[in-house]
Amino acid sequence: AVIGDTLEWYLIRILCLLPPATISLILLVFYGMLRNFRLSLLSLMPAGLGALWTLGTIFWQGQAVNLVTVVSPVFVIVMGSADGLHYTTHLLEKLSQFPDRRRLTEETMRMVLKPIILTSVTTMAGFASLAWTDLVPIRQMGIYVPLGIGYACILSVFFLPALLTHIPLPAHHEQKPGGIIEFFVTLPRHRSAILVAAAVILGVSVYSLFDLKVVSDPLLYFKKDSGVRQTFQAIEDSFGGALVIVGDIAAPRGLDTLRDSRYAEDVLEMERELERVPGILSASSLFDVIQGAHSAATGRHEYPGSPAEVSLLLKSMDEDDFASWYRDDGLRLVARTADLSSEDVALLRDFAASHPELRTLSGTPMLYDELNRLTVQSQVRSLLMALVLVYLMLAVSFRSRRVALYGLVPIMVTIVAVMGSLVITGFNLNVVTATLSAVTVGTGVDYAIHLISGIQYYRAQGMTTDESVRTALATVSRPVLASAFGLSVGISVMFLSPLHIHTEVASVMWVAMTVSSFGALALIPLFYQSRRERGAPAPGLRTPSSLP
């Protein structure tokens, strides 16, 4: 009840604080990119409306937000905002070439329509892969976040272009040469350095994976200074264990089972054996209560051998106390625990299987272990599903299985880096962080899609492969980096969440977006270099400004 009431208050705070803070932070990033507040706001509008419609859909279906779906608006805003930024950025780039608004819109859409739709679909696929998990909150995120991203995509394709055709645009918009854009344009020349950097990232991450732990204890979702954590710690300090395991002891003869001293001795011996299992502090049942009462009355620490004495001791018990230990077909066993590991839980299951008098063992620690198992299963299933879906989409869209593999390479590096970062930062794989790999596949591949689409666009204009790669890097790097930075900054609002688990998500997403964006801009040009074409460029088609 304490956790439930605290979570409800936390969820309200998250809904009221995080989405507005996300919009504010991304708006600052967009303004730094576009240098125009109105265009920055309009570029973000599709994502904001998509998030609002997503919440409306959740409530319209009668669903309540939970620990996972409460951050769905944040994900919709940060993931859906990239489409609007890419369209507006390329619109301004082509403004000097096409004064006619209709022609300007057509040329901009010719360049960005395919990557906008494809990136939205792959991001939706990454989240949608979560819908195949057995965990209901994760499954709901796998439904509602793709829906919100779809809303944002539709608005970016139809609403935003129509809106921008009817408002004044800045007369001059020039990108400043040099800086980080020049860095990425010239980076493919340093092939060895890129490969060494990728190898270092993979090596460190793979080495760290051996220490990755799966922990699904909901208590760790709260920050250390939260009231819930402090209350549980106080209980641990006072009583030696706040979490219990409940067992069911067979009582084939009802109350007469308690009068059988031989059966009682067997159960008591089983309880003492259970206490020797790692992580078990103590185990007790109604047999211990009766033995304790007999010991207090006689001074002998043994179970009473007289059925009549047992009957008298039972009659002296409080009815509510008695009812908490006994029912018609069984007796309750309660075991206090401390720091149970997955290996300890496995030992407990083997223990129950080897003692027929102990029919079942259940409780919060057993539930946590089952959540761990489902988390790993969901992680593997969602990740494979996301990779397969994204690969098929890339192969169909680019009509090349080889190019589809180009797009997946930076993502594979990112997935390993994300898992390694969990260990390096001291985090664990849990029910929420397990979703990040599948999400990373759908989100991180966006940057590869924009670069590959840019290369293909300039190749279609007559440029050689080398020129297409350099020109695409010069025009795509800025919105790609701004999008990755904006997403990371936007997701940083989760640091303000009262839940520690949201802090983990924000930290890992910074790693994912940094590695995936830099990886796409650094690694994909190398693949094209290895297959570059030596033909002469078409006259007058060497730079974007000279394109027809």
C-alpha positions as CSV (number, residue, x, y, z in Angstrom):
1,A,0.0,0.0,0.0
2,V,2.9,2.4,0.8
3,I,4.5,1.7,-2.6
4,G,1.2,2.0,-4.4
5,D,0.3,5.4,-2.8
6,T,3.8,6.7,-3.4
7,L,3.8,5.6,-7.0
8,E,0.4,7.2,-7.7
9,W,1.7,10.6,-6.4
10,Y,5.0,10.1,-8.4
11,L,3.0,9.4,-11.6
12,I,1.0,12.6,-11.3
13,R,4.2,14.6,-10.8
14,I,5.8,12.9,-13.8
15,L,2.9,13.7,-16.1
16,C,2.7,17.3,-15.0
17,L,6.5,18.0,-15.1
18,L,8.3,15.9,-17.7
19,P,6.4,16.5,-21.0
20,P,6.5,20.3,-20.6
21,A,10.1,20.2,-19.6
22,T,10.9,18.0,-22.6
23,I,9.3,20.4,-25.0
24,S,11.2,23.3,-23.5
25,L,14.6,21.6,-23.7
26,I,14.1,20.4,-27.3
27,L,12.8,23.8,-28.3
28,L,16.1,25.3,-27.1
29,V,18.1,22.8,-29.1
30,F,16.0,23.5,-32.2
31,Y,16.5,27.2,-31.8
32,G,20.2,26.7,-31.6
33,M,20.0,24.9,-34.9
34,L,17.5,27.1,-36.8
35,R,18.0,30.4,-35.1
36,N,14.3,31.1,-35.5
37,F,12.0,30.7,-32.6
38,R,8.8,30.4,-34.7
39,L,10.3,27.8,-37.0
40,S,11.6,25.9,-34.0
41,L,8.2,25.9,-32.4
42,L,6.5,24.8,-35.6
43,S,9.0,22.0,-36.2
44,L,8.2,20.7,-32.7
45,M,4.4,21.0,-33.0
46,P,3.8,17.6,-34.7
47,A,5.6,15.8,-31.9
48,G,3.7,17.8,-29.2
49,L,0.3,17.1,-30.8
50,G,1.3,13.4,-31.2
51,A,2.1,13.1,-27.5
52,L,-1.2,14.8,-26.6
53,W,-3.2,12.5,-28.9
54,T,-1.3,9.5,-27.4
55,L,-2.4,10.4,-23.9
56,G,-5.9,11.0,-25.2
57,T,-5.9,7.5,-26.8
58,I,-4.7,5.9,-23.5
59,F,-7.5,7.5,-21.5
60,W,-10.1,7.1,-24.2
61,Q,-9.5,3.3,-24.0
62,G,-10.0,3.4,-20.2
63,Q,-6.4,2.6,-19.5
64,A,-4.5,4.0,-16.5
65,V,-0.9,5.1,-16.8
66,N,1.7,3.0,-15.0
67,L,5.4,3.1,-14.2
68,V,6.2,2.5,-17.9
69,T,3.5,4.2,-19.9
70,V,3.7,7.4,-17.9
71,V,6.9,8.3,-19.9
72,S,5.2,7.5,-23.3
73,P,4.5,11.2,-24.0
74,V,8.2,11.9,-23.4
75,F,9.3,9.2,-25.9
76,V,6.7,10.4,-28.5
77,I,8.0,14.0,-28.2
78,V,11.7,13.2,-28.4
79,M,11.3,10.5,-31.1
80,G,8.7,12.4,-33.1
81,S,10.4,15.7,-33.1
82,A,13.2,14.6,-35.5
83,D,10.9,14.6,-38.5
84,G,9.9,18.2,-38.2
85,L,13.5,19.3,-37.7
86,H,14.7,17.4,-40.8
87,Y,12.0,18.8,-43.0
88,T,12.5,22.4,-41.8
89,T,16.3,22.2,-42.0
90,H,16.3,21.0,-45.6
91,L,13.6,23.4,-46.6
92,L,15.8,26.3,-45.5
93,E,18.8,24.8,-47.2
94,K,16.9,24.8,-50.5
95,L,15.3,28.2,-50.1
96,S,17.9,30.1,-52.1
97,Q,17.6,27.6,-55.0
98,F,13.8,27.5,-55.3
99,P,12.1,30.9,-54.6
100,D,8.8,29.4,-55.7
101,R,7.1,28.0,-52.6
102,R,5.4,25.1,-54.4
103,R,8.7,24.0,-56.1
104,L,10.5,24.5,-52.8
105,T,8.1,22.2,-51.0
106,E,8.3,19.6,-53.8
107,E,12.1,19.5,-53.8
108,T,12.3,19.3,-50.1
109,M,9.8,16.5,-49.9
110,R,11.6,14.7,-52.7
111,M,14.7,14.6,-50.5
112,V,13.2,14.0,-47.1
113,L,9.8,12.2,-47.6
114,K,11.3,8.7,-47.9
115,P,13.7,9.0,-44.9
116,I,11.0,10.7,-42.7
117,I,8.5,7.9,-43.4
118,L,11.2,5.2,-43.1
119,T,12.7,6.5,-39.9
120,S,9.2,6.8,-38.3
121,V,8.3,3.3,-39.4
122,T,11.6,1.8,-38.1
123,T,11.2,3.7,-34.8
124,M,7.7,2.4,-34.5
125,A,9.0,-1.1,-35.3
126,G,11.6,-0.8,-32.5
127,F,8.9,0.1,-29.9
128,A,6.3,-2.3,-31.5
129,S,8.6,-5.2,-30.9
130,L,7.9,-4.7,-27.2
131,A,4.3,-5.7,-27.8
132,W,5.4,-9.3,-28.0
133,T,6.6,-9.4,-24.4
134,D,4.8,-11.1,-21.5
135,L,5.0,-8.0,-19.3
136,V,1.8,-6.0,-19.6
137,P,3.3,-2.5,-18.9
138,I,6.0,-3.1,-21.5
139,R,3.5,-4.4,-24.0
140,Q,1.4,-1.3,-23.5
141,M,4.4,0.9,-24.3
142,G,4.9,-1.2,-27.4
143,I,1.4,-0.2,-28.5
144,Y,1.0,3.4,-27.5
145,V,4.4,4.9,-28.3
146,P,4.4,3.6,-31.9
147,L,0.9,5.1,-32.2
148,G,2.1,8.5,-31.0
149,I,5.1,8.4,-33.3
150,G,2.7,7.6,-36.2
151,Y,0.6,10.6,-35.3
152,A,3.8,12.8,-35.3
153,C,4.9,11.4,-38.7
154,I,1.5,12.1,-40.3
155,L,1.5,15.6,-39.0
156,S,5.1,16.2,-40.2
157,V,4.3,15.0,-43.7
158,F,1.0,16.8,-44.2
159,F,0.4,19.4,-41.6
160,L,3.9,21.0,-41.2
161,P,4.7,21.4,-45.0
162,A,1.2,22.9,-45.6
163,L,1.7,25.3,-42.6
164,L,5.2,26.4,-43.7
165,T,3.9,27.3,-47.2
166,H,1.8,30.0,-45.7
167,I,4.2,31.8,-43.4
168,P,7.1,34.1,-44.2
169,L,10.5,32.3,-44.2
170,P,13.8,34.0,-43.4
171,A,15.3,35.6,-46.5
172,H,18.8,34.3,-45.8
173,H,19.7,31.1,-44.2
174,E,23.3,30.0,-44.6
175,Q,25.1,27.2,-42.8
176,K,28.5,28.2,-41.4
177,P,31.3,26.1,-42.8
178,G,33.8,24.3,-40.7
179,G,33.3,23.1,-37.2
180,I,31.9,19.7,-36.5
181,I,30.3,19.4,-40.0
182,E,33.8,19.8,-41.6
183,F,35.0,17.2,-39.1
184,F,32.6,14.6,-40.3
185,V,33.1,15.4,-44.0
186,T,36.8,14.8,-43.6
187,L,36.5,11.9,-41.1
188,P,36.3,9.1,-43.7
189,R,39.9,9.8,-44.6
190,H,40.9,8.5,-41.2
191,R,39.7,4.9,-41.7
192,S,42.1,3.3,-39.3
193,A,41.2,5.7,-36.5
194,I,37.5,5.0,-37.0
195,L,38.0,1.2,-36.9
196,V,40.2,1.4,-33.8
197,A,37.6,3.6,-32.0
198,A,34.8,1.2,-32.9
199,A,37.0,-1.8,-31.7
200,V,37.7,-0.1,-28.4
201,I,34.0,0.6,-27.8
202,L,33.1,-3.0,-28.6
203,G,36.0,-4.4,-26.5
204,V,35.2,-2.4,-23.4
205,S,31.5,-3.1,-23.7
206,V,31.8,-6.9,-24.3
207,Y,34.2,-7.2,-21.4
208,S,31.7,-5.4,-19.1
209,L,28.9,-7.6,-20.2
210,F,30.2,-10.5,-18.1
211,D,29.2,-8.5,-15.0
212,L,25.7,-7.5,-16.2
213,K,23.1,-8.4,-13.7
214,V,19.4,-8.9,-14.1
215,V,17.5,-7.2,-11.1
216,S,13.8,-6.7,-11.1
217,D,13.4,-5.6,-7.4
218,P,10.8,-2.7,-7.7
219,L,12.3,-1.2,-4.5
220,L,15.3,-0.2,-6.7
221,Y,13.0,1.8,-8.9
222,F,13.0,4.5,-6.2
223,K,15.9,6.8,-5.4
224,K,17.9,6.2,-2.3
225,D,16.5,9.3,-0.5
226,S,12.8,8.3,-1.2
227,G,10.5,7.6,1.7
228,V,9.8,4.0,0.4
229,R,13.5,3.1,0.4
230,Q,14.1,4.6,3.8
231,T,11.1,2.8,5.3
232,F,12.2,-0.6,3.9
233,Q,15.7,0.1,5.2
234,A,14.4,0.8,8.6
235,I,12.5,-2.5,8.6
236,E,15.6,-4.3,7.5
237,D,17.6,-2.8,10.2
238,S,15.0,-3.5,12.9
239,F,13.8,-6.9,11.9
240,G,16.5,-8.3,9.7
241,G,14.4,-8.7,6.6
242,A,11.5,-6.8,5.0
243,L,10.6,-9.4,2.4
244,V,9.2,-12.8,3.1
245,I,8.5,-16.1,1.4
246,V,5.3,-17.9,2.2
247,G,5.1,-21.7,2.1
248,D,2.2,-24.1,2.2
249,I,2.7,-27.1,4.5
250,A,0.5,-30.1,3.8
251,A,-2.1,-30.9,6.6
252,P,-3.7,-34.1,5.3
253,R,-5.7,-34.6,8.6
254,G,-6.6,-31.0,9.3
255,L,-6.1,-30.0,12.9
256,D,-5.2,-33.6,13.8
257,T,-2.0,-33.0,11.8
258,L,-0.8,-30.6,14.6
259,R,-1.4,-33.4,17.2
260,D,0.9,-35.7,15.4
261,S,4.3,-35.1,17.2
262,R,6.3,-37.3,14.7
263,Y,5.0,-35.3,11.7
264,A,5.6,-32.0,13.7
265,E,9.2,-33.0,14.3
266,D,9.7,-33.7,10.6
267,V,8.3,-30.3,9.7
268,L,10.4,-28.5,12.3
269,E,13.5,-30.2,11.0
270,M,12.6,-29.2,7.5
271,E,12.3,-25.6,8.7
272,R,15.7,-25.6,10.3
273,E,17.1,-27.1,7.1
274,L,15.4,-24.3,5.2
275,E,17.1,-21.7,7.4
276,R,20.5,-23.1,6.2
277,V,19.7,-22.1,2.6
278,P,21.6,-18.8,1.7
279,G,19.4,-15.8,2.0
280,I,16.9,-17.3,4.5
281,L,17.1,-15.6,7.9
282,S,14.3,-17.6,9.7
283,A,11.4,-19.9,9.0
284,S,8.4,-20.5,11.2
285,S,4.9,-22.0,11.2
286,L,2.2,-23.0,13.6
287,F,4.3,-25.9,14.8
288,D,6.9,-23.3,16.0
289,V,4.2,-21.4,17.8
290,I,3.0,-24.5,19.6
291,Q,6.6,-25.6,20.4
292,G,7.3,-22.1,21.8
293,A,4.3,-22.1,24.0
294,H,5.1,-25.6,25.3
295,S,8.7,-24.5,26.0
296,A,7.5,-21.4,27.9
297,A,5.3,-23.6,30.1
298,T,7.6,-26.5,30.8
299,G,11.1,-25.2,30.1
300,R,11.7,-28.0,27.6
301,H,12.5,-27.0,24.0
302,E,10.5,-29.7,22.3
303,Y,7.2,-30.3,20.6
304,P,4.5,-31.6,23.0
305,G,4.0,-35.3,22.6
306,S,0.4,-35.2,24.1
307,P,-2.4,-34.5,21.6
308,A,-4.4,-33.2,24.6
309,E,-1.8,-30.6,25.4
310,V,-1.7,-29.5,21.8
311,S,-5.5,-29.0,21.8
312,L,-5.2,-26.9,25.0
313,L,-2.5,-24.7,23.4
314,L,-4.6,-24.2,20.3
315,K,-7.7,-23.2,22.3
316,S,-5.6,-20.6,24.1
317,M,-4.6,-18.9,20.9
318,D,-6.3,-15.7,19.6
319,E,-8.7,-16.6,16.7
320,D,-7.3,-14.1,14.3
321,D,-3.8,-15.2,15.1
322,F,-4.8,-18.9,14.6
323,A,-6.5,-18.1,11.3
324,S,-3.4,-16.4,10.0
325,W,-1.5,-19.8,10.3
326,Y,-4.1,-22.4,9.5
327,R,-6.7,-23.3,6.9
328,D,-8.5,-26.6,6.3
329,D,-6.1,-28.1,3.8
330,G,-2.8,-26.6,4.9
331,L,-0.6,-24.7,7.3
332,R,1.3,-21.5,6.6
333,L,5.1,-21.2,6.7
334,V,6.7,-17.8,6.7
335,A,10.4,-17.3,6.0
336,R,12.2,-13.9,6.3
337,T,14.8,-13.3,3.6
338,A,17.7,-11.0,3.0
339,D,19.6,-10.3,-0.4
340,L,18.3,-13.4,-2.2
341,S,20.0,-13.9,-5.5
342,S,18.7,-15.8,-8.5
343,E,20.9,-18.8,-7.5
344,D,19.4,-18.7,-4.0
345,V,15.8,-18.7,-5.5
346,A,16.8,-21.7,-7.6
347,L,18.0,-23.5,-4.5
348,L,14.7,-22.7,-2.8
349,R,12.7,-24.2,-5.7
350,D,14.9,-27.4,-5.5
351,F,14.4,-27.5,-1.7
352,A,10.6,-27.4,-2.1
353,A,10.7,-30.1,-4.7
354,S,12.7,-32.4,-2.4
355,H,10.4,-32.0,0.6
356,P,6.9,-33.4,0.0
357,E,5.5,-31.8,3.2
358,L,6.2,-28.4,1.7
359,R,3.8,-28.1,-1.2
360,T,4.6,-24.6,-2.4
361,L,6.9,-21.6,-1.9
362,S,5.9,-18.2,-3.1
363,G,6.3,-14.5,-2.3
364,T,7.9,-11.3,-3.4
365,P,11.4,-12.6,-3.9
366,M,10.1,-15.5,-6.1
367,L,8.1,-13.0,-8.1
368,Y,11.2,-10.8,-8.6
369,D,13.1,-13.9,-9.9
370,E,10.3,-14.7,-12.3
371,L,10.4,-11.0,-13.5
372,N,14.1,-11.5,-14.1
373,R,13.4,-14.5,-16.2
374,L,10.7,-12.7,-18.2
375,T,13.0,-9.7,-18.6
376,V,15.7,-11.7,-20.2
377,Q,13.3,-13.5,-22.5
378,S,11.6,-10.3,-23.5
379,Q,15.0,-8.6,-24.1
380,V,16.1,-11.3,-26.5
381,R,12.7,-11.7,-28.2
382,S,12.2,-7.9,-28.7
383,L,15.7,-7.3,-29.8
384,L,15.6,-10.1,-32.5
385,M,12.2,-8.9,-33.6
386,A,13.3,-5.3,-33.9
387,L,16.4,-6.2,-35.9
388,V,14.5,-8.4,-38.3
389,L,11.8,-5.8,-38.9
390,V,14.2,-3.0,-39.4
391,Y,16.4,-5.0,-41.8
392,L,13.4,-6.0,-43.9
393,M,12.2,-2.4,-44.0
394,L,15.6,-1.1,-45.1
395,A,16.1,-3.9,-47.6
396,V,12.7,-3.2,-49.2
397,S,13.0,0.6,-49.1
398,F,16.6,0.9,-50.4
399,R,16.1,-2.2,-52.7
400,S,19.5,-3.6,-51.5
401,R,20.3,-6.2,-48.9
402,R,23.8,-4.9,-48.7
403,V,22.7,-1.3,-48.0
404,A,20.3,-2.7,-45.3
405,L,23.3,-4.3,-43.6
406,Y,25.2,-1.0,-43.8
407,G,22.4,0.6,-41.8
408,L,22.4,-2.1,-39.1
409,V,26.2,-2.1,-38.4
410,P,26.1,1.2,-36.3
411,I,23.1,-0.2,-34.4
412,M,24.8,-3.4,-33.6
413,V,27.7,-1.4,-32.1
414,T,25.2,0.7,-30.2
415,I,23.4,-2.2,-28.7
416,V,26.6,-3.7,-27.3
417,A,27.6,-0.2,-26.0
418,V,24.2,0.2,-24.3
419,M,24.5,-3.1,-22.5
420,G,28.1,-2.4,-21.5
421,S,27.1,1.1,-20.2
422,L,24.7,-0.5,-17.8
423,V,27.6,-2.2,-16.1
424,I,30.0,0.7,-16.3
425,T,27.4,3.1,-14.7
426,G,26.5,0.6,-12.0
427,F,23.0,0.0,-13.4
428,N,21.2,-3.3,-13.9
429,L,19.1,-5.0,-16.6
430,N,15.5,-4.6,-15.4
431,V,12.0,-4.5,-16.7
432,V,12.5,-1.0,-18.1
433,T,16.2,-0.9,-19.2
434,A,15.6,-4.2,-21.0
435,T,13.4,-2.3,-23.5
436,L,16.2,0.0,-24.5
437,S,18.0,-2.3,-26.9
438,A,14.9,-2.8,-29.0
439,V,14.1,0.9,-28.8
440,T,17.7,1.7,-29.8
441,V,17.4,-0.4,-32.9
442,G,14.3,1.5,-34.2
443,T,15.6,4.9,-33.1
444,G,19.3,4.7,-33.7
445,V,18.9,3.5,-37.3
446,D,17.2,6.8,-38.2
447,Y,20.6,8.5,-38.5
448,A,21.8,5.8,-40.9
449,I,18.6,6.1,-42.9
450,H,19.0,9.9,-43.4
451,L,22.7,9.5,-44.4
452,I,22.0,6.7,-46.8
453,S,19.0,8.5,-48.3
454,G,21.1,11.6,-48.7
455,I,23.8,9.6,-50.5
456,Q,21.2,8.0,-52.8
457,Y,19.6,11.4,-53.5
458,Y,22.8,13.0,-54.6
459,R,23.8,9.9,-56.7
460,A,20.5,10.3,-58.5
461,Q,21.5,13.9,-59.3
462,G,24.6,12.7,-61.1
463,M,27.3,12.9,-58.5
464,T,29.9,10.1,-58.1
465,T,29.8,8.0,-55.0
466,D,32.7,9.9,-53.3
467,E,31.0,13.3,-54.0
468,S,27.6,11.9,-52.9
469,V,29.1,10.8,-49.6
470,R,30.8,14.1,-48.9
471,T,27.8,16.2,-49.9
472,A,25.4,14.0,-47.9
473,L,27.7,14.4,-44.9
474,A,27.8,18.1,-45.4
475,T,24.0,18.5,-45.5
476,V,22.8,15.6,-43.3
477,S,25.3,15.8,-40.4
478,R,23.9,19.0,-38.9
479,P,20.2,17.8,-38.6
480,V,21.3,14.3,-37.6
481,L,23.5,15.6,-34.8
482,A,20.9,18.2,-33.8
483,S,18.3,15.5,-33.7
484,A,20.4,13.1,-31.6
485,F,21.4,16.0,-29.2
486,G,17.8,17.2,-29.0
487,L,16.6,13.7,-28.2
488,S,19.2,13.2,-25.6
489,V,18.5,16.6,-24.0
490,G,14.8,16.0,-24.2
491,I,15.1,12.6,-22.5
492,S,17.3,14.2,-19.8
493,V,14.1,15.5,-18.1
494,M,13.9,12.0,-16.7
495,F,16.7,13.0,-14.4
496,L,14.0,15.1,-12.7
497,S,11.8,12.1,-12.1
498,P,11.4,10.9,-8.5
499,L,12.0,7.4,-9.8
500,H,15.6,6.1,-10.1
501,I,14.6,3.8,-12.9
502,H,13.9,6.8,-15.1
503,T,17.4,8.2,-14.3
504,E,18.8,4.9,-15.7
505,V,16.8,5.3,-18.9
506,A,18.0,8.9,-19.4
507,S,21.6,7.9,-18.9
508,V,21.5,5.0,-21.2
509,M,19.7,6.9,-23.9
510,W,22.5,9.5,-23.9
511,V,24.9,6.6,-24.7
512,A,22.6,5.1,-27.3
513,M,22.1,8.4,-29.2
514,T,25.7,9.4,-29.1
515,V,27.1,6.1,-30.3
516,S,24.4,5.6,-33.0
517,S,24.6,9.1,-34.5
518,F,28.4,9.2,-34.5
519,G,28.6,5.6,-35.6
520,A,26.3,6.2,-38.6
521,L,28.2,9.3,-39.7
522,A,31.6,7.6,-39.2
523,L,31.1,4.0,-40.3
524,I,28.6,4.1,-43.2
525,P,30.9,6.3,-45.4
526,L,33.6,3.6,-45.0
527,F,31.4,1.0,-46.7
528,Y,30.8,3.3,-49.7
529,Q,34.5,4.0,-49.8
530,S,35.3,0.4,-50.2
531,R,33.0,0.2,-53.2
532,R,33.4,3.8,-54.6
533,E,33.0,4.5,-58.2
534,R,35.7,6.3,-60.1
535,G,33.6,7.9,-62.8
536,A,33.7,11.6,-63.5
537,P,31.0,13.8,-62.0
538,A,28.3,15.2,-64.1
539,P,28.9,18.8,-65.0
540,G,27.4,21.4,-62.7
541,L,26.4,18.9,-60.1
542,R,29.2,19.1,-57.6
543,T,27.4,20.9,-54.8
544,P,23.9,21.0,-53.5
545,S,23.5,24.7,-54.5
546,S,24.0,23.8,-58.1
547,L,21.4,21.1,-58.3
548,P,18.4,21.8,-60.6
